[in-house]
């Protein structure tokens, strides 16, 4: 099975993006993958600002990327682009940190007007970093993600199918057989 890095580029706690990623991680785990779920917001600011180069936290992140067979990249969309903390990390990783990797981008946001951020802002960076295959990404509206008091997550029925299909496409590219829809 594959080693999957499931990177949350959300700077917020709590975060709909983070919770949606962790929800999808469970599907990847059910498919037999090893999932490593780093949150960019936990990397020290001085590391992301490049004040110490190479900072041990960035070296550790680069090692995780190198170890992964595939990388799920999740981000909230702010001002028609992906988050600044995700950008800072991607800028500090080696130029070809995604070489040979399969990468599905995931984004969340408040308006359908932000959907192009995946293809217009994030996809070119992933491509420039050498991703072997960028699986069609997906965008989920914030209003379709509900976090309950107990911390559990529910996604509106109309918005549930697309992320599960994207995870299954990712799995298929990694060489597996997608799970039936009931497993999402």
N, CA and C atoms as an extended XYZ file, in Angstrom:
552
Properties=species:S:1:pos:R:3:atomname:S:1:resname:S:1:resid:I:1 pbc="F F F"
N         0.824       -1.177        0.000 N   UNK     1
C         0.000        0.000        0.000 CA  UNK     1
C         0.879        1.254        0.000 C   UNK     1
N         0.267        2.353       -0.321 N   UNK     2
C         0.991        3.610       -0.471 CA  UNK     2
C         1.093        4.381        0.839 C   UNK     2
N         2.131        5.204        0.914 N   UNK     3
C         2.268        6.172        2.000 CA  UNK     3
C         1.708        7.477        1.457 C   UNK     3
N         0.692        8.002        2.148 N   UNK     4
C         0.017        9.215        1.704 CA  UNK     4
C         0.223       10.317        2.728 C   UNK     4
N         0.732       11.434        2.253 N   UNK     5
C         0.863       12.632        3.073 CA  UNK     5
C        -0.404       13.442        2.837 C   UNK     5
N        -1.150       13.744        3.896 N   UNK     6
C        -2.408       14.475        3.791 CA  UNK     6
C        -2.202       15.829        4.463 C   UNK     6
N        -1.764       16.814        3.675 N   UNK     7
C        -1.287       18.097        4.182 CA  UNK     7
C        -2.411       19.119        4.291 C   UNK     7
N        -2.630       19.605        5.510 N   UNK     8
C        -3.603       20.669        5.719 CA  UNK     8
C        -2.891       22.013        5.702 C   UNK     8
N        -3.276       22.861        4.748 N   UNK     9
C        -2.694       24.185        4.633 CA  UNK     9
C        -3.532       25.249        5.294 C   UNK     9
N        -4.395       24.862        6.221 N   UNK    10
C        -5.232       25.850        6.898 CA  UNK    10
C        -4.503       26.454        8.096 C   UNK    10
N        -4.533       27.783        8.219 N   UNK    11
C        -3.913       28.413        9.375 CA  UNK    11
C        -4.826       28.453       10.599 C   UNK    11
N        -6.062       28.019       10.458 N   UNK    12
C        -7.063       28.175       11.518 CA  UNK    12
C        -7.245       26.933       12.368 C   UNK    12
N        -7.642       27.179       13.611 N   UNK    13
C        -8.073       26.117       14.523 CA  UNK    13
C        -9.383       26.600       15.124 C   UNK    13
N       -10.466       25.901       15.040 N   UNK    14
C       -10.669       24.717       14.219 CA  UNK    14
C       -10.742       25.096       12.743 C   UNK    14
N       -10.655       24.095       11.896 N   UNK    15
C       -10.612       24.338       10.464 CA  UNK    15
C       -11.490       23.345        9.725 C   UNK    15
N       -12.383       23.858        8.886 N   UNK    16
C       -13.215       22.962        8.075 CA  UNK    16
C       -12.332       22.169        7.101 C   UNK    16
N       -11.338       22.849        6.547 N   UNK    17
C       -10.434       22.178        5.603 CA  UNK    17
C        -9.749       21.000        6.283 C   UNK    17
N        -9.193       21.252        7.471 N   UNK    18
C        -8.505       20.205        8.218 CA  UNK    18
C        -9.452       19.050        8.526 C   UNK    18
N       -10.630       19.370        8.984 N   UNK    19
C       -11.568       18.301        9.350 CA  UNK    19
C       -12.037       17.520        8.131 C   UNK    19
N       -12.213       18.194        7.004 N   UNK    20
C       -12.591       17.483        5.791 CA  UNK    20
C       -11.456       16.560        5.349 C   UNK    20
N       -10.229       17.035        5.423 N   UNK    21
C        -9.084       16.178        5.085 CA  UNK    21
C        -9.048       14.940        5.977 C   UNK    21
N        -9.212       15.126        7.278 N   UNK    22
C        -9.150       13.991        8.205 CA  UNK    22
C       -10.299       13.014        7.947 C   UNK    22
N       -11.448       13.540        7.537 N   UNK    23
C       -12.593       12.707        7.153 CA  UNK    23
C       -12.210       11.841        5.945 C   UNK    23
N       -11.560       12.451        4.960 N   UNK    24
C       -11.136       11.716        3.764 CA  UNK    24
C        -9.973       10.778        4.069 C   UNK    24
N        -9.143       11.144        5.044 N   UNK    25
C        -8.049       10.254        5.466 CA  UNK    25
C        -8.593        8.899        5.892 C   UNK    25
N        -9.744        8.915        6.560 N   UNK    26
C       -10.329        7.645        7.003 CA  UNK    26
C       -10.653        6.747        5.809 C   UNK    26
N       -11.069        7.340        4.719 N   UNK    27
C       -11.336        6.554        3.509 CA  UNK    27
C       -10.033        5.961        2.973 C   UNK    27
N        -8.975        6.759        2.972 N   UNK    28
C        -7.676        6.261        2.516 CA  UNK    28
C        -7.161        5.146        3.427 C   UNK    28
N        -7.346        5.304        4.733 N   UNK    29
C        -6.943        4.256        5.670 CA  UNK    29
C        -7.727        2.966        5.408 C   UNK    29
N        -9.024        3.110        5.123 N   UNK    30
C        -9.856        1.940        4.830 CA  UNK    30
C        -9.393        1.239        3.561 C   UNK    30
N        -8.747        1.978        2.672 N   UNK    31
C        -8.222        1.392        1.445 CA  UNK    31
C        -6.855        0.758        1.674 C   UNK    31
N        -6.339        0.854        2.904 N   UNK    32
C        -5.099        0.189        3.249 CA  UNK    32
C        -3.851        1.051        3.206 C   UNK    32
N        -4.009        2.336        2.951 N   UNK    33
C        -2.850        3.233        2.893 CA  UNK    33
C        -2.367        3.617        4.291 C   UNK    33
N        -1.102        3.953        4.373 N   UNK    34
C        -0.568        4.605        5.570 CA  UNK    34
C        -0.760        6.101        5.323 C   UNK    34
N        -1.428        6.785        6.239 N   UNK    35
C        -1.698        8.215        6.075 CA  UNK    35
C        -0.943        8.997        7.147 C   UNK    35
N        -0.182        9.982        6.692 N   UNK    36
C         0.543       10.881        7.590 CA  UNK    36
C        -0.115       12.258        7.453 C   UNK    36
N        -0.714       12.802        8.545 N   UNK    37
C        -1.516       14.017        8.432 CA  UNK    37
C        -0.884       15.306        9.004 C   UNK    37
N         0.139       15.867        8.361 N   UNK    38
C         0.722       17.091        8.915 CA  UNK    38
C        -0.171       18.320        8.700 C   UNK    38
N        -0.130       19.230        9.661 N   UNK    39
C        -0.820       20.517        9.569 CA  UNK    39
C         0.246       21.599        9.466 C   UNK    39
N         0.238       22.357        8.384 N   UNK    40
C         1.248       23.386        8.171 CA  UNK    40
C         1.246       24.401        9.316 C   UNK    40
N         0.072       24.664        9.891 N   UNK    41
C        -0.015       25.675       10.960 CA  UNK    41
C         0.805       25.300       12.196 C   UNK    41
N         1.204       24.029       12.325 N   UNK    42
C         1.993       23.624       13.487 CA  UNK    42
C         3.487       23.850       13.276 C   UNK    42
N         3.877       24.205       12.061 N   UNK    43
C         5.287       24.506       11.792 CA  UNK    43
C         5.581       25.891       12.365 C   UNK    43
N         6.654       26.039       13.116 N   UNK    44
C         6.959       27.345       13.712 CA  UNK    44
C         7.047       28.455       12.664 C   UNK    44
N         6.544       29.632       13.028 N   UNK    45
C         6.547       30.774       12.110 CA  UNK    45
C         7.949       31.094       11.607 C   UNK    45
N         8.937       30.995       12.492 N   UNK    46
C        10.302       31.318       12.062 CA  UNK    46
C        10.800       30.355       10.993 C   UNK    46
N        10.277       29.132       11.003 N   UNK    47
C        10.646       28.167        9.957 CA  UNK    47
C        10.008       28.565        8.629 C   UNK    47
N         8.723       28.944        8.679 N   UNK    48
C         8.009       29.314        7.462 CA  UNK    48
C         8.475       30.648        6.891 C   UNK    48
N         9.019       31.493        7.752 N   UNK    49
C         9.514       32.784        7.278 CA  UNK    49
C        10.961       32.701        6.811 C   UNK    49
N        11.562       31.542        6.953 N   UNK    50
C        12.902       31.315        6.444 CA  UNK    50
C        14.002       32.038        7.195 C   UNK    50
N        13.789       32.301        8.492 N   UNK    51
C        14.813       33.016        9.250 CA  UNK    51
C        16.005       32.139        9.602 C   UNK    51
N        15.822       30.834        9.567 N   UNK    52
C        16.924       29.891        9.813 CA  UNK    52
C        16.868       28.865        8.690 C   UNK    52
N        17.851       28.866        7.838 N   UNK    53
C        17.795       27.976        6.689 CA  UNK    53
C        18.946       27.000        6.718 C   UNK    53
N        18.728       25.729        6.583 N   UNK    54
C        17.413       25.094        6.579 CA  UNK    54
C        16.944       24.823        8.012 C   UNK    54
N        15.772       25.261        8.327 N   UNK    55
C        15.182       25.054        9.653 CA  UNK    55
C        14.848       23.565        9.818 C   UNK    55
N        15.089       22.995       11.009 N   UNK    56
C        14.795       21.566       11.222 CA  UNK    56
C        13.351       21.176       10.891 C   UNK    56
N        12.400       22.068       11.124 N   UNK    57
C        11.003       21.750       10.817 CA  UNK    57
C        10.785       21.627        9.312 C   UNK    57
N        11.500       22.423        8.528 N   UNK    58
C        11.384       22.344        7.067 CA  UNK    58
C        12.106       21.097        6.557 C   UNK    58
N        13.232       20.779        7.165 N   UNK    59
C        13.951       19.550        6.802 CA  UNK    59
C        13.051       18.346        7.072 C   UNK    59
N        12.383       18.340        8.225 N   UNK    60
C        11.465       17.247        8.569 CA  UNK    60
C        10.311       17.169        7.571 C   UNK    60
N         9.743       18.315        7.201 N   UNK    61
C         8.649       18.328        6.218 CA  UNK    61
C         9.136       17.785        4.878 C   UNK    61
N        10.321       18.194        4.456 N   UNK    62
C        10.878       17.703        3.186 CA  UNK    62
C        11.063       16.192        3.223 C   UNK    62
N        11.481       15.664        4.364 N   UNK    63
C        11.642       14.216        4.502 CA  UNK    63
C        10.299       13.489        4.392 C   UNK    63
N         9.235       14.086        4.961 N   UNK    64
C         7.903       13.492        4.840 CA  UNK    64
C         7.459       13.467        3.378 C   UNK    64
N         7.685       14.572        2.670 N   UNK    65
C         7.317       14.628        1.258 CA  UNK    65
C         8.102       13.578        0.466 C   UNK    65
N         9.372       13.431        0.767 N   UNK    66
C        10.208       12.461        0.053 CA  UNK    66
C         9.730       11.029        0.294 C   UNK    66
N         9.241       10.756        1.488 N   UNK    67
C         8.793        9.411        1.860 CA  UNK    67
C         7.457        9.030        1.216 C   UNK    67
N         6.640       10.030        0.899 N   UNK    68
C         5.275        9.783        0.436 CA  UNK    68
C         5.221        9.312       -1.017 C   UNK    68
N         4.272        8.424       -1.278 N   UNK    69
C         3.968        8.013       -2.645 CA  UNK    69
C         2.985        8.990       -3.278 C   UNK    69
N         2.110        9.546       -2.447 N   UNK    70
C         1.111       10.505       -2.900 CA  UNK    70
C         0.920       11.573       -1.844 C   UNK    70
N         0.497       12.755       -2.278 N   UNK    71
C         0.316       13.880       -1.364 CA  UNK    71
C        -1.039       14.527       -1.625 C   UNK    71
N        -1.927       14.475       -0.641 N   UNK    72
C        -3.191       15.204       -0.710 CA  UNK    72
C        -2.902       16.589       -0.139 C   UNK    72
N        -3.222       17.635       -0.889 N   UNK    73
C        -2.972       19.001       -0.447 CA  UNK    73
C        -4.320       19.679       -0.246 C   UNK    73
N        -4.601       20.095        0.989 N   UNK    74
C        -5.858       20.764        1.296 CA  UNK    74
C        -5.613       22.186        1.759 C   UNK    74
N        -6.472       23.100        1.304 N   UNK    75
C        -6.324       24.499        1.672 CA  UNK    75
C        -7.667       25.218        1.656 C   UNK    75
N        -7.838       26.166        2.549 N   UNK    76
C        -8.960       27.075        2.372 CA  UNK    76
C        -8.574       28.072        1.277 C   UNK    76
N        -9.565       28.628        0.620 N   UNK    77
C        -9.291       29.638       -0.393 CA  UNK    77
C        -9.530       31.010        0.224 C   UNK    77
N        -8.500       31.844        0.148 N   UNK    78
C        -8.563       33.220        0.611 CA  UNK    78
C        -8.186       34.125       -0.552 C   UNK    78
N        -9.004       35.095       -0.850 N   UNK    79
C        -8.695       36.070       -1.902 CA  UNK    79
C        -8.289       35.379       -3.203 C   UNK    79
N        -9.081       34.394       -3.596 N   UNK    80
C        -8.930       33.667       -4.856 CA  UNK    80
C        -7.648       32.839       -4.964 C   UNK    80
N        -7.037       32.492       -3.838 N   UNK    81
C        -5.829       31.680       -3.883 CA  UNK    81
C        -5.759       30.784       -2.646 C   UNK    81
N        -4.769       29.913       -2.638 N   UNK    82
C        -4.585       29.029       -1.494 CA  UNK    82
C        -3.922       29.806       -0.355 C   UNK    82
N        -3.877       29.205        0.827 N   UNK    83
C        -3.432       29.909        2.033 CA  UNK    83
C        -1.954       30.298        1.986 C   UNK    83
N        -1.640       31.364        2.679 N   UNK    84
C        -0.261       31.848        2.762 CA  UNK    84
C         0.660       30.880        3.476 C   UNK    84
N         0.155       30.189        4.508 N   UNK    85
C         1.029       29.245        5.211 CA  UNK    85
C         1.385       28.064        4.313 C   UNK    85
N         0.433       27.633        3.483 N   UNK    86
C         0.738       26.562        2.540 CA  UNK    86
C         1.752       27.056        1.515 C   UNK    86
N         1.571       28.274        1.042 N   UNK    87
C         2.510       28.843        0.070 CA  UNK    87
C         3.918       28.924        0.659 C   UNK    87
N         3.987       29.366        1.920 N   UNK    88
C         5.298       29.482        2.569 CA  UNK    88
C         5.992       28.120        2.623 C   UNK    88
N         5.246       27.078        2.998 N   UNK    89
C         5.841       25.742        3.048 CA  UNK    89
C         6.294       25.286        1.664 C   UNK    89
N         5.410       25.407        0.684 N   UNK    90
C         5.757       24.952       -0.660 CA  UNK    90
C         6.979       25.697       -1.201 C   UNK    90
N         7.095       26.975       -0.864 N   UNK    91
C         8.259       27.763       -1.300 CA  UNK    91
C         9.563       27.268       -0.678 C   UNK    91
N         9.493       26.727        0.527 N   UNK    92
C        10.701       26.300        1.236 CA  UNK    92
C        11.093       24.849        0.969 C   UNK    92
N        10.191       24.073        0.405 N   UNK    93
C        10.521       22.684        0.069 CA  UNK    93
C        11.449       22.662       -1.143 C   UNK    93
N        12.187       21.575       -1.323 N   UNK    94
C        13.018       21.457       -2.522 CA  UNK    94
C        12.169       21.630       -3.791 C   UNK    94
N        12.760       22.193       -4.826 N   UNK    95
C        12.051       22.486       -6.078 CA  UNK    95
C        11.276       21.285       -6.612 C   UNK    95
N        11.817       20.099       -6.484 N   UNK    96
C        11.169       18.919       -7.051 CA  UNK    96
C        10.644       17.973       -5.966 C   UNK    96
N        10.113       18.545       -4.908 N   UNK    97
C         9.613       17.747       -3.779 CA  UNK    97
C         8.448       16.842       -4.156 C   UNK    97
N         7.777       17.141       -5.255 N   UNK    98
C         6.632       16.317       -5.660 CA  UNK    98
C         6.945       15.402       -6.851 C   UNK    98
N         8.202       15.334       -7.255 N   UNK    99
C         8.571       14.503       -8.398 CA  UNK    99
C         8.145       13.053       -8.164 C   UNK    99
N         7.414       12.530       -9.134 N   UNK   100
C         6.950       11.149       -9.065 CA  UNK   100
C         5.724       10.943       -8.193 C   UNK   100
N         5.201       11.999       -7.597 N   UNK   101
C         4.062       11.868       -6.678 CA  UNK   101
C         2.738       12.079       -7.410 C   UNK   101
N         1.714       11.422       -6.921 N   UNK   102
C         0.347       11.676       -7.338 CA  UNK   102
C        -0.232       12.655       -6.331 C   UNK   102
N        -0.884       13.713       -6.819 N   UNK   103
C        -1.354       14.779       -5.931 CA  UNK   103
C        -2.785       15.176       -6.276 C   UNK   103
N        -3.728       14.964       -5.361 N   UNK   104
C        -5.053       15.546       -5.541 CA  UNK   104
C        -5.182       16.806       -4.665 C   UNK   104
N        -5.472       17.961       -5.253 N   UNK   105
C        -5.688       19.164       -4.455 CA  UNK   105
C        -7.136       19.248       -3.955 C   UNK   105
N        -7.311       19.722       -2.743 N   UNK   106
C        -8.626       19.917       -2.136 CA  UNK   106
C        -8.696       21.353       -1.662 C   UNK   106
N        -9.832       22.007       -1.871 N   UNK   107
C        -9.994       23.374       -1.377 CA  UNK   107
C       -11.379       23.544       -0.790 C   UNK   107
N       -11.469       24.430        0.179 N   UNK   108
C       -12.747       24.809        0.770 CA  UNK   108
C       -12.844       26.326        0.704 C   UNK   108
N       -14.076       26.808        0.665 N   UNK   109
C       -14.242       28.255        0.629 CA  UNK   109
C       -15.695       28.647        0.743 C   UNK   109
N       -15.901       29.933        0.878 N   UNK   110
C       -17.238       30.451        1.127 CA  UNK   110
C       -18.093       30.659       -0.095 C   UNK   110
N       -17.506       30.610       -1.291 N   UNK   111
C       -18.255       30.912       -2.497 CA  UNK   111
C       -17.777       30.056       -3.656 C   UNK   111
N       -18.713       29.685       -4.516 N   UNK   112
C       -18.357       28.925       -5.708 CA  UNK   112
C       -17.446       29.746       -6.627 C   UNK   112
N       -17.396       31.041       -6.443 N   UNK   113
C       -16.496       31.886       -7.234 CA  UNK   113
C       -15.034       31.537       -6.969 C   UNK   113
N       -14.762       30.834       -5.860 N   UNK   114
C       -13.388       30.452       -5.511 CA  UNK   114
C       -12.936       29.139       -6.132 C   UNK   114
N       -13.810       28.451       -6.824 N   UNK   115
C       -13.465       27.161       -7.413 CA  UNK   115
C       -12.236       27.240       -8.327 C   UNK   115
N       -12.093       28.263       -9.159 N   UNK   116
C       -10.921       28.327      -10.048 CA  UNK   116
C        -9.573       28.378       -9.321 C   UNK   116
N        -9.570       28.653       -8.031 N   UNK   117
C        -8.299       28.717       -7.292 CA  UNK   117
C        -7.521       27.408       -7.380 C   UNK   117
N        -8.220       26.301       -7.475 N   UNK   118
C        -7.530       25.009       -7.569 CA  UNK   118
C        -6.697       24.944       -8.850 C   UNK   118
N        -7.343       25.239       -9.981 N   UNK   119
C        -6.646       25.104      -11.257 CA  UNK   119
C        -5.780       26.310      -11.616 C   UNK   119
N        -6.180       27.489      -11.176 N   UNK   120
C        -5.446       28.701      -11.569 CA  UNK   120
C        -4.321       29.075      -10.603 C   UNK   120
N        -4.437       28.698       -9.347 N   UNK   121
C        -3.418       29.084       -8.359 CA  UNK   121
C        -2.601       27.887       -7.867 C   UNK   121
N        -3.276       26.835       -7.444 N   UNK   122
C        -2.574       25.715       -6.809 CA  UNK   122
C        -1.963       24.731       -7.808 C   UNK   122
N        -2.705       24.341       -8.818 N   UNK   123
C        -2.220       23.344       -9.784 CA  UNK   123
C        -0.897       23.744      -10.439 C   UNK   123
N        -0.695       25.003      -10.867 N   UNK   124
C         0.597       25.360      -11.476 CA  UNK   124
C         1.786       25.173      -10.531 C   UNK   124
N         1.588       25.439       -9.247 N   UNK   125
C         2.675       25.262       -8.275 CA  UNK   125
C         2.977       23.776       -8.101 C   UNK   125
N         1.939       22.968       -7.982 N   UNK   126
C         2.136       21.521       -7.837 CA  UNK   126
C         2.841       20.958       -9.068 C   UNK   126
N         2.458       21.438      -10.224 N   UNK   127
C         3.100       21.014      -11.466 CA  UNK   127
C         4.570       21.436      -11.493 C   UNK   127
N         4.852       22.671      -11.114 N   UNK   128
C         6.230       23.174      -11.101 CA  UNK   128
C         7.107       22.403      -10.126 C   UNK   128
N         6.482       21.823       -9.100 N   UNK   129
C         7.235       21.047       -8.116 CA  UNK   129
C         7.415       19.595       -8.556 C   UNK   129
N         6.972       19.272       -9.780 N   UNK   130
C         7.266       17.972      -10.355 CA  UNK   130
C         6.235       16.882      -10.162 C   UNK   130
N         5.031       17.225       -9.705 N   UNK   131
C         4.026       16.176       -9.503 CA  UNK   131
C         3.867       15.355      -10.778 C   UNK   131
N         3.913       14.043      -10.637 N   UNK   132
C         3.792       13.149      -11.792 CA  UNK   132
C         2.370       13.142      -12.326 C   UNK   132
N         1.403       13.217      -11.424 N   UNK   133
C        -0.006       13.178      -11.813 CA  UNK   133
C        -0.797       14.013      -10.824 C   UNK   133
N        -1.432       15.055      -11.312 N   UNK   134
C        -2.298       15.860      -10.451 CA  UNK   134
C        -3.725       15.414      -10.752 C   UNK   134
N        -4.283       14.666       -9.815 N   UNK   135
C        -5.637       14.154       -9.958 CA  UNK   135
C        -6.585       15.348       -9.910 C   UNK   135
N        -7.682       15.257      -10.639 N   UNK   136
C        -8.664       16.343      -10.620 CA  UNK   136
C        -8.990       16.700       -9.180 C   UNK   136
N        -8.857       17.979       -8.855 N   UNK   137
C        -9.113       18.439       -7.499 CA  UNK   137
C       -10.592       18.587       -7.222 C   UNK   137
N       -10.880       18.998       -6.001 N   UNK   138
C       -12.263       19.232       -5.646 CA  UNK   138
C       -12.351       20.388       -4.677 C   UNK   138
N       -13.511       21.059       -4.742 N   UNK   139
C       -13.784       22.241       -3.938 CA  UNK   139
C       -15.074       21.978       -3.183 C   UNK   139
N       -15.072       22.269       -1.890 N   UNK   140
C       -16.262       22.088       -1.067 CA  UNK   140
C       -16.602       23.420       -0.422 C   UNK   140
N       -17.848       23.824       -0.545 N   UNK   141
C       -18.301       25.069        0.079 CA  UNK   141
C       -18.330       24.911        1.593 C   UNK   141
N       -17.921       25.954        2.285 N   UNK   142
C       -17.956       25.946        3.749 CA  UNK   142
C       -19.338       25.584        4.274 C   UNK   142
N       -20.380       26.081        3.627 N   UNK   143
C       -21.752       25.837        4.101 CA  UNK   143
C       -22.140       24.361        4.024 C   UNK   143
N       -21.403       23.583        3.228 N   UNK   144
C       -21.695       22.158        3.085 CA  UNK   144
C       -20.961       21.290        4.105 C   UNK   144
N       -20.131       21.924        4.938 N   UNK   145
C       -19.371       21.201        5.960 CA  UNK   145
C       -19.890       21.632        7.323 C   UNK   145
N       -20.384       20.665        8.090 N   UNK   146
C       -20.895       20.968        9.424 CA  UNK   146
C       -20.059       20.225       10.453 C   UNK   146
N       -19.552       20.994       11.415 N   UNK   147
C       -18.811       20.404       12.523 CA  UNK   147
C       -19.762       20.413       13.717 C   UNK   147
N       -20.002       19.228       14.266 N   UNK   148
C       -20.943       19.087       15.377 CA  UNK   148
C       -20.234       19.325       16.710 C   UNK   148
N       -21.007       19.531       17.766 N   UNK   149
C       -20.455       19.814       19.094 CA  UNK   149
C       -19.482       18.743       19.570 C   UNK   149
N       -19.726       17.494       19.186 N   UNK   150
C       -18.843       16.403       19.612 CA  UNK   150
C       -17.570       16.315       18.757 C   UNK   150
N       -17.424       17.238       17.789 N   UNK   151
C       -16.243       17.251       16.939 CA  UNK   151
C       -16.403       16.457       15.662 C   UNK   151
N       -17.512       15.712       15.551 N   UNK   152
C       -17.722       14.939       14.332 CA  UNK   152
C       -18.057       15.873       13.170 C   UNK   152
N       -17.937       15.345       11.986 N   UNK   153
C       -18.116       16.133       10.777 CA  UNK   153
C       -19.192       15.513        9.916 C   UNK   153
N       -20.016       16.354        9.322 N   UNK   154
C       -20.921       15.856        8.291 CA  UNK   154
C       -20.809       16.787        7.097 C   UNK   154
N       -20.924       16.189        5.934 N   UNK   155
C       -20.848       16.929        4.686 CA  UNK   155
C       -22.205       16.786        4.022 C   UNK   155
N       -22.732       17.889        3.511 N   UNK   156
C       -24.041       17.865        2.856 CA  UNK   156
C       -24.056       16.775        1.786 C   UNK   156
N       -25.172       16.044        1.684 N   UNK   157
C       -25.243       14.940        0.722 CA  UNK   157
C       -24.803       15.334       -0.691 C   UNK   157
N       -25.176       16.501       -1.146 N   UNK   158
C       -24.819       16.921       -2.502 CA  UNK   158
C       -23.309       17.135       -2.658 C   UNK   158
N       -22.614       17.388       -1.559 N   UNK   159
C       -21.173       17.669       -1.608 CA  UNK   159
C       -20.318       16.474       -1.198 C   UNK   159
N       -20.922       15.382       -0.792 N   UNK   160
C       -20.183       14.216       -0.299 CA  UNK   160
C       -19.541       13.404       -1.413 C   UNK   160
N       -20.241       13.281       -2.515 N   UNK   161
C       -19.800       12.381       -3.580 CA  UNK   161
C       -18.496       12.823       -4.238 C   UNK   161
N       -18.343       14.122       -4.520 N   UNK   162
C       -17.160       14.596       -5.259 CA  UNK   162
C       -15.849       14.326       -4.519 C   UNK   162
N       -15.735       14.654       -3.217 N   UNK   163
C       -14.469       14.344       -2.541 CA  UNK   163
C       -14.175       12.844       -2.492 C   UNK   163
N       -15.200       12.036       -2.273 N   UNK   164
C       -14.991       10.581       -2.245 CA  UNK   164
C       -14.533       10.081       -3.610 C   UNK   164
N       -15.110       10.627       -4.685 N   UNK   165
C       -14.685       10.232       -6.033 CA  UNK   165
C       -13.238       10.662       -6.283 C   UNK   165
N       -12.863       11.842       -5.798 N   UNK   166
C       -11.487       12.311       -5.978 CA  UNK   166
C       -10.508       11.407       -5.231 C   UNK   166
N       -10.871       10.991       -4.023 N   UNK   167
C       -10.015       10.068       -3.264 CA  UNK   167
C        -9.911        8.742       -4.006 C   UNK   167
N       -11.018        8.287       -4.582 N   UNK   168
C       -10.989        7.027       -5.326 CA  UNK   168
C       -10.155        7.140       -6.603 C   UNK   168
N       -10.212        8.298       -7.283 N   UNK   169
C        -9.350        8.499       -8.463 CA  UNK   169
C        -7.888        8.471       -8.046 C   UNK   169
N        -7.605        9.120       -6.923 N   UNK   170
C        -6.253        9.136       -6.358 CA  UNK   170
C        -5.791        7.708       -6.100 C   UNK   170
N        -6.646        6.931       -5.450 N   UNK   171
C        -6.352        5.532       -5.123 CA  UNK   171
C        -6.121        4.732       -6.393 C   UNK   171
N        -6.932        4.954       -7.421 N   UNK   172
C        -6.778        4.225       -8.673 CA  UNK   172
C        -5.436        4.549       -9.329 C   UNK   172
N        -5.022        5.812       -9.290 N   UNK   173
C        -3.735        6.193       -9.870 CA  UNK   173
C        -2.590        5.560       -9.088 C   UNK   173
N        -2.775        5.420       -7.782 N   UNK   174
C        -1.752        4.775       -6.960 CA  UNK   174
C        -1.724        3.259       -7.170 C   UNK   174
N        -2.679        2.727       -7.940 N   UNK   175
C        -2.646        1.313       -8.279 CA  UNK   175
C        -3.657        0.460       -7.572 C   UNK   175
N        -4.656        1.051       -6.963 N   UNK   176
C        -5.656        0.272       -6.238 CA  UNK   176
C        -6.987        0.232       -6.944 C   UNK   176
N        -7.938       -0.408       -6.312 N   UNK   177
C        -9.306       -0.462       -6.794 CA  UNK   177
C       -10.159        0.336       -5.844 C   UNK   177
N       -10.905        1.329       -6.355 N   UNK   178
C       -11.735        2.162       -5.481 CA  UNK   178
C       -12.742        1.350       -4.683 C   UNK   178
N       -13.032        1.862       -3.495 N   UNK   179
C       -14.060        1.238       -2.651 CA  UNK   179
C       -15.434        1.567       -3.179 C   UNK   179
N       -16.442        0.742       -2.872 N   UNK   180
C       -17.807        1.093       -3.240 CA  UNK   180
C       -18.223        2.376       -2.511 C   UNK   180
N       -19.184        3.085       -3.066 N   UNK   181
C       -19.617        4.371       -2.510 CA  UNK   181
C       -20.031        4.273       -1.041 C   UNK   181
N       -20.553        3.160       -0.611 N   UNK   182
C       -21.008        3.003        0.781 CA  UNK   182
C       -19.892        3.137        1.781 C   UNK   182
N       -18.644        2.990        1.360 N   UNK   183
C       -17.504        3.037        2.285 CA  UNK   183
C       -17.058        4.453        2.604 C   UNK   183
N       -17.662        5.454        1.974 N   UNK   184
C       -17.209        6.822        2.240 CA  UNK   184
C       -17.610        7.264        3.539 C   UNK   184
